Amino acid sequence: MSATVPTSIRLPGEVDERLERLAAETGRSKSFYLRELVTSGLDRLEYEYGIMRDVEDIRAGRQRTYSLDEVEAELGLDD
């Protein structure tokens, strides 16, 4: 497991209030929820940007695509 690294961010007042309220209601720290949000958000962003990169590669002709007819023929499904 890698070490944690301290960082800081600026949050809009409303967001900080919501985070404070959640932490108080659940007995967890704001840091806990910020770590959860960053981790899950980063996973989602990496996934989404990966899709966008693939779309750009397809549009630019850098990635091979296959038609439905080609896939069916390859799988022996062309009747």
Summary of the structure (lengths in Angstrom):
residues: 79
radius of gyration: 22.2
end to end distance: 52.9
largest distance: 63.5
contacts: 127
relative contact order: 0.06
helix: 65%
strand: 0%
